Amino acid sequence: MNASIELPNWLQQNQSVTNPSTKKHVYNPLNKNLGWLQHLLTQLNAPQNIHQTQQQPWLQVVNLGIMILLLSLAQKPY
């Protein structure tokens, strides 16, 4: 009983298996969107000094422009 068992051809072939995690750069839109969302939430939750923010020059110019626009729209033309 010296019978040898022969394997099918598909079991005898050597196949290389690639691991997808070894690729250098894989574009994943879900990871990109989650990273962007995390950055946005971090920026929104960051503590800010409201008084210091209101004293910035660009904000004062925007505030002045909005006030002028509102005052000019509120006047009734005769």
N, CA, C and O atoms as a GROMACS GRO file, in nm:
protein
  312
    1MET      N    1   0.083  -0.119   0.000
    1MET     CA    2   0.000   0.000   0.000
    1MET      C    3   0.086   0.124   0.000
    1MET      O    4   0.081   0.208   0.090
    2ASN      N    5   0.161   0.132  -0.098
    2ASN     CA    6   0.248   0.246  -0.115
    2ASN      C    7   0.191   0.341  -0.220
    2ASN      O    8   0.262   0.385  -0.310
    3ALA      N    9   0.065   0.371  -0.206
    3ALA     CA   10  -0.002   0.455  -0.306
    3ALA      C   11   0.018   0.601  -0.269
    3ALA      O   12  -0.001   0.642  -0.154
    4SER      N   13   0.055   0.678  -0.366
    4SER     CA   14   0.073   0.821  -0.341
    4SER      C   15  -0.052   0.896  -0.387
    4SER      O   16  -0.113   0.862  -0.489
    5ILE      N   17  -0.088   0.993  -0.313
    5ILE     CA   18  -0.206   1.073  -0.345
    5ILE      C   19  -0.161   1.192  -0.429
    5ILE      O   20  -0.076   1.270  -0.387
    6GLU      N   21  -0.218   1.204  -0.542
    6GLU     CA   22  -0.184   1.316  -0.629
    6GLU      C   23  -0.283   1.430  -0.609
    6GLU      O   24  -0.404   1.408  -0.606
    7LEU      N   25  -0.231   1.548  -0.596
    7LEU     CA   26  -0.315   1.667  -0.579
    7LEU      C   27  -0.361   1.718  -0.715
    7LEU      O   28  -0.291   1.698  -0.814
    8PRO      N   29  -0.476   1.782  -0.721
    8PRO     CA   30  -0.522   1.841  -0.847
    8PRO      C   31  -0.426   1.953  -0.890
    8PRO      O   32  -0.351   2.007  -0.809
    9ASN      N   33  -0.432   1.984  -1.017
    9ASN     CA   34  -0.342   2.086  -1.072
    9ASN      C   35  -0.359   2.223  -1.006
    9ASN      O   36  -0.260   2.294  -0.985
   10TRP      N   37  -0.481   2.261  -0.972
   10TRP     CA   38  -0.503   2.393  -0.914
   10TRP      C   39  -0.446   2.403  -0.774
   10TRP      O   40  -0.421   2.514  -0.726
   11LEU      N   41  -0.424   2.290  -0.706
   11LEU     CA   42  -0.360   2.293  -0.575
   11LEU      C   43  -0.207   2.289  -0.586
   11LEU      O   44  -0.138   2.324  -0.491
   12GLN      N   45  -0.156   2.248  -0.699
   12GLN     CA   46  -0.012   2.240  -0.717
   12GLN      C   47   0.048   2.370  -0.766
   12GLN      O   48   0.170   2.388  -0.759
   13GLN      N   49  -0.034   2.463  -0.814
   13GLN     CA   50   0.016   2.589  -0.866
   13GLN      C   51   0.053   2.684  -0.751
   13GLN      O   52  -0.019   2.695  -0.652
   14ASN      N   53   0.165   2.750  -0.767
   14ASN     CA   54   0.206   2.852  -0.670
   14ASN      C   55   0.150   2.987  -0.714
   14ASN      O   56   0.180   3.036  -0.823
   15GLN      N   57   0.068   3.044  -0.628
   15GLN     CA   58   0.009   3.173  -0.659
   15GLN      C   59   0.052   3.273  -0.553
   15GLN      O   60   0.050   3.245  -0.433
   16SER      N   61   0.092   3.388  -0.600
   16SER     CA   62   0.131   3.491  -0.505
   16SER      C   63   0.007   3.571  -0.466
   16SER      O   64  -0.074   3.608  -0.551
   17VAL      N   65  -0.005   3.596  -0.340
   17VAL     CA   66  -0.118   3.672  -0.287
   17VAL      C   67  -0.066   3.809  -0.245
   17VAL      O   68   0.029   3.819  -0.168
   18THR      N   69  -0.130   3.913  -0.298
   18THR     CA   70  -0.088   4.048  -0.261
   18THR      C   71  -0.176   4.099  -0.149
   18THR      O   72  -0.297   4.081  -0.150
   19ASN      N   73  -0.113   4.162  -0.055
   19ASN     CA   74  -0.183   4.221   0.057
   19ASN      C   75  -0.216   4.366   0.023
   19ASN      O   76  -0.124   4.444  -0.002
   20PRO      N   77  -0.344   4.404   0.021
   20PRO     CA   78  -0.378   4.541  -0.018
   20PRO      C   79  -0.326   4.646   0.080
   20PRO      O   80  -0.313   4.763   0.043
   21SER      N   81  -0.297   4.608   0.202
   21SER     CA   82  -0.250   4.707   0.299
   21SER      C   83  -0.104   4.745   0.275
   21SER      O   84  -0.055   4.842   0.334
   22THR      N   85  -0.032   4.670   0.190
   22THR     CA   86   0.107   4.702   0.164
   22THR      C   87   0.123   4.804   0.053
   22THR      O   88   0.235   4.849   0.027
   23LYS      N   89   0.015   4.843  -0.014
   23LYS     CA   90   0.025   4.944  -0.118
   23LYS      C   91   0.059   5.078  -0.055
   23LYS      O   92   0.017   5.107   0.057
   24LYS      N   93   0.136   5.157  -0.127
   24LYS     CA   94   0.182   5.284  -0.070
   24LYS      C   95   0.070   5.385  -0.057
   24LYS      O   96   0.057   5.449   0.048
   25HIS      N   97  -0.010   5.402  -0.162
   25HIS     CA   98  -0.115   5.503  -0.157
   25HIS      C   99  -0.243   5.445  -0.217
   25HIS      O  100  -0.247   5.409  -0.335
   26VAL      N  101  -0.344   5.437  -0.136
   26VAL     CA  102  -0.473   5.390  -0.182
   26VAL      C  103  -0.572   5.503  -0.160
   26VAL      O  104  -0.591   5.548  -0.047
   27TYR      N  105  -0.637   5.550  -0.267
   27TYR     CA  106  -0.734   5.658  -0.256
   27TYR      C  107  -0.863   5.602  -0.200
   27TYR      O  108  -0.925   5.515  -0.261
   28ASN      N  109  -0.902   5.652  -0.086
   28ASN     CA  110  -1.025   5.609  -0.023
   28ASN      C  111  -1.106   5.733   0.010
   28ASN      O  112  -1.071   5.804   0.105
   29PRO      N  113  -1.213   5.762  -0.064
   29PRO     CA  114  -1.289   5.885  -0.039
   29PRO      C  115  -1.355   5.887   0.098
   29PRO      O  116  -1.374   5.994   0.155
   30LEU      N  117  -1.389   5.772   0.152
   30LEU     CA  118  -1.451   5.770   0.284
   30LEU      C  119  -1.352   5.818   0.389
   30LEU      O  120  -1.388   5.897   0.476
   31ASN      N  121  -1.228   5.771   0.383
   31ASN     CA  122  -1.127   5.816   0.479
   31ASN      C  123  -1.098   5.965   0.463
   31ASN      O  124  -1.078   6.036   0.561
   32LYS      N  125  -1.097   6.012   0.338
   32LYS     CA  126  -1.072   6.153   0.314
   32LYS      C  127  -1.185   6.237   0.373
   32LYS      O  128  -1.159   6.339   0.437
   33ASN      N  129  -1.309   6.196   0.352
   33ASN     CA  130  -1.423   6.271   0.404
   33ASN      C  131  -1.428   6.267   0.556
   33ASN      O  132  -1.462   6.366   0.620
   34LEU      N  133  -1.394   6.153   0.614
   34LEU     CA  134  -1.392   6.144   0.760
   34LEU      C  135  -1.283   6.232   0.819
   34LEU      O  136  -1.302   6.293   0.924
   35GLY      N  137  -1.169   6.238   0.753
   35GLY     CA  138  -1.062   6.326   0.800
   35GLY      C  139  -1.102   6.472   0.791
   35GLY      O  140  -1.072   6.550   0.881
   36TRP      N  141  -1.169   6.509   0.681
   36TRP     CA  142  -1.216   6.646   0.666
   36TRP      C  143  -1.320   6.680   0.772
   36TRP      O  144  -1.317   6.790   0.828
   37LEU      N  145  -1.411   6.588   0.801
   37LEU     CA  146  -1.514   6.609   0.902
   37LEU      C  147  -1.451   6.623   1.040
   37LEU      O  148  -1.494   6.707   1.120
   38GLN      N  149  -1.352   6.542   1.070
   38GLN     CA  150  -1.284   6.551   1.199
   38GLN      C  151  -1.214   6.686   1.212
   38GLN      O  152  -1.218   6.748   1.319
   39HIS      N  153  -1.150   6.733   1.106
   39HIS     CA  154  -1.084   6.863   1.109
   39HIS      C  155  -1.186   6.975   1.130
   39HIS      O  156  -1.161   7.067   1.208
   40LEU      N  157  -1.300   6.968   1.061
   40LEU     CA  158  -1.404   7.070   1.074
   40LEU      C  159  -1.460   7.073   1.216
   40LEU      O  160  -1.476   7.181   1.274
   41LEU      N  161  -1.488   6.956   1.272
   41LEU     CA  162  -1.541   6.952   1.409
   41LEU      C  163  -1.439   7.001   1.511
   41LEU      O  164  -1.476   7.062   1.611
   42THR      N  165  -1.313   6.974   1.487
   42THR     CA  166  -1.209   7.024   1.576
   42THR      C  167  -1.203   7.176   1.572
   42THR      O  168  -1.189   7.241   1.676
   43GLN      N  169  -1.214   7.233   1.453
   43GLN     CA  170  -1.212   7.378   1.440
   43GLN      C  171  -1.335   7.442   1.503
   43GLN      O  172  -1.324   7.548   1.564
   44LEU      N  173  -1.451   7.378   1.490
   44LEU     CA  174  -1.573   7.434   1.548
   44LEU      C  175  -1.574   7.424   1.701
   44LEU      O  176  -1.633   7.509   1.768
   45ASN      N  177  -1.510   7.322   1.754
   45ASN     CA  178  -1.509   7.303   1.899
   45ASN      C  179  -1.393   7.374   1.968
   45ASN      O  180  -1.384   7.372   2.090
   46ALA      N  181  -1.306   7.436   1.892
   46ALA     CA  182  -1.191   7.505   1.952
   46ALA      C  183  -1.239   7.628   2.028
   46ALA      O  184  -1.320   7.705   1.976
   47PRO      N  185  -1.190   7.649   2.148
   47PRO     CA  186  -1.232   7.768   2.223
   47PRO      C  187  -1.177   7.895   2.159
   47PRO      O  188  -1.062   7.900   2.115
   48GLN      N  189  -1.262   7.997   2.154
   48GLN     CA  190  -1.222   8.124   2.095
   48GLN      C  191  -1.263   8.237   2.187
   48GLN      O  192  -1.367   8.231   2.253
   49ASN      N  193  -1.182   8.339   2.190
   49ASN     CA  194  -1.214   8.458   2.266
   49ASN      C  195  -1.299   8.548   2.178
   49ASN      O  196  -1.250   8.601   2.078
   50ILE      N  197  -1.425   8.567   2.212
   50ILE     CA  198  -1.518   8.641   2.128
   50ILE      C  199  -1.478   8.787   2.118
   50ILE      O  200  -1.489   8.846   2.011
   51HIS      N  201  -1.432   8.846   2.226
   51HIS     CA  202  -1.392   8.988   2.222
   51HIS      C  203  -1.274   9.008   2.127
   51HIS      O  204  -1.271   9.105   2.052
   52GLN      N  205  -1.179   8.918   2.129
   52GLN     CA  206  -1.062   8.928   2.041
   52GLN      C  207  -1.104   8.910   1.895
   52GLN      O  208  -1.049   8.974   1.806
   53THR      N  209  -1.200   8.823   1.871
   53THR     CA  210  -1.247   8.799   1.734
   53THR      C  211  -1.319   8.921   1.679
   53THR      O  212  -1.306   8.952   1.561
   54GLN      N  213  -1.394   8.990   1.762
   54GLN     CA  214  -1.470   9.106   1.716
   54GLN      C  215  -1.381   9.226   1.687
   54GLN      O  216  -1.424   9.318   1.618
   55GLN      N  217  -1.261   9.228   1.738
   55GLN     CA  218  -1.171   9.342   1.718
   55GLN      C  219  -1.082   9.327   1.594
   55GLN      O  220  -1.001   9.415   1.567
   56GLN      N  221  -1.095   9.220   1.521
   56GLN     CA  222  -1.012   9.202   1.404
   56GLN      C  223  -1.055   9.299   1.295
   56GLN      O  224  -1.175   9.319   1.274
   57PRO      N  225  -0.960   9.361   1.224
   57PRO     CA  226  -0.993   9.464   1.125
   57PRO      C  227  -1.081   9.415   1.011
   57PRO      O  228  -1.172   9.487   0.969
   58TRP      N  229  -1.058   9.296   0.961
   58TRP     CA  230  -1.140   9.248   0.850
   58TRP      C  231  -1.284   9.231   0.891
   58TRP      O  232  -1.375   9.252   0.811
   59LEU      N  233  -1.306   9.192   1.018
   59LEU     CA  234  -1.441   9.175   1.066
   59LEU      C  235  -1.510   9.310   1.085
   59LEU      O  236  -1.630   9.321   1.063
   60GLN      N  237  -1.435   9.410   1.125
   60GLN     CA  238  -1.492   9.544   1.139
   60GLN      C  239  -1.533   9.600   1.003
   60GLN      O  240  -1.635   9.668   0.992
   61VAL      N  241  -1.454   9.574   0.899
   61VAL     CA  242  -1.487   9.622   0.765
   61VAL      C  243  -1.614   9.551   0.714
   61VAL      O  244  -1.701   9.615   0.656
   62VAL      N  245  -1.624   9.421   0.737
   62VAL     CA  246  -1.742   9.348   0.696
   62VAL      C  247  -1.864   9.398   0.772
   62VAL      O  248  -1.972   9.415   0.713
   63ASN      N  249  -1.849   9.422   0.901
   63ASN     CA  250  -1.958   9.473   0.983
   63ASN      C  251  -2.003   9.610   0.933
   63ASN      O  252  -2.123   9.636   0.925
   64LEU      N  253  -1.909   9.697   0.900
   64LEU     CA  254  -1.942   9.830   0.848
   64LEU      C  255  -2.016   9.819   0.714
   64LEU      O  256  -2.114   9.890   0.692
   65GLY      N  257  -1.970   9.732   0.626
   65GLY     CA  258  -2.036   9.713   0.497
   65GLY      C  259  -2.178   9.663   0.513
   65GLY      O  260  -2.268   9.709   0.442
   66ILE      N  261  -2.201   9.571   0.604
   66ILE     CA  262  -2.336   9.520   0.627
   66ILE      C  263  -2.426   9.629   0.685
   66ILE      O  264  -2.543   9.641   0.646
   67MET      N  265  -2.373   9.708   0.778
   67MET     CA  266  -2.453   9.816   0.837
   67MET      C  267  -2.490   9.920   0.730
   67MET      O  268  -2.604   9.966   0.728
   68ILE      N  269  -2.398   9.956   0.644
   68ILE     CA  270  -2.427  10.053   0.537
   68ILE      C  271  -2.533   9.997   0.443
   68ILE      O  272  -2.625  10.068   0.403
   69LEU      N  273  -2.521   9.869   0.408
   69LEU     CA  274  -2.619   9.806   0.321
   69LEU      C  275  -2.757   9.804   0.385
   69LEU      O  276  -2.856   9.834   0.319
   70LEU      N  277  -2.764   9.768   0.511
   70LEU     CA  278  -2.894   9.764   0.580
   70LEU      C  279  -2.956   9.902   0.592
   70LEU      O  280  -3.077   9.918   0.573
   71LEU      N  281  -2.874  10.003   0.622
   71LEU     CA  282  -2.927  10.140   0.634
   71LEU      C  283  -2.974  10.192   0.499
   71LEU      O  284  -3.077  10.260   0.492
   72SER      N  285  -2.902  10.162   0.393
   72SER     CA  286  -2.944  10.211   0.261
   72SER      C  287  -3.070  10.138   0.213
   72SER      O  288  -3.152  10.198   0.142
   73LEU      N  289  -3.088  10.011   0.249
   73LEU     CA  290  -3.208   9.940   0.210
   73LEU      C  291  -3.329   9.977   0.294
   73LEU      O  292  -3.442   9.962   0.250
   74ALA      N  293  -3.304  10.025   0.416
   74ALA     CA  294  -3.415  10.059   0.506
   74ALA      C  295  -3.477  10.195   0.473
   74ALA      O  296  -3.590  10.222   0.514
   75GLN      N  297  -3.407  10.279   0.400
   75GLN     CA  298  -3.461  10.412   0.366
   75GLN      C  299  -3.566  10.398   0.257
   75GLN      O  300  -3.549  10.324   0.161
   76LYS      N  301  -3.673  10.471   0.274
   76LYS     CA  302  -3.778  10.470   0.172
   76LYS      C  303  -3.746  10.574   0.066
   76LYS      O  304  -3.723  10.690   0.100
   77PRO      N  305  -3.744  10.536  -0.057
   77PRO     CA  306  -3.720  10.636  -0.162
   77PRO      C  307  -3.847  10.720  -0.183
   77PRO      O  308  -3.958  10.667  -0.180
   78TYR      N  309  -3.830  10.851  -0.205
   78TYR     CA  310  -3.945  10.940  -0.226
   78TYR      C  311  -3.962  10.971  -0.370
   78TYR      O  312  -4.053  11.045  -0.407
   0.00000   0.00000   0.00000
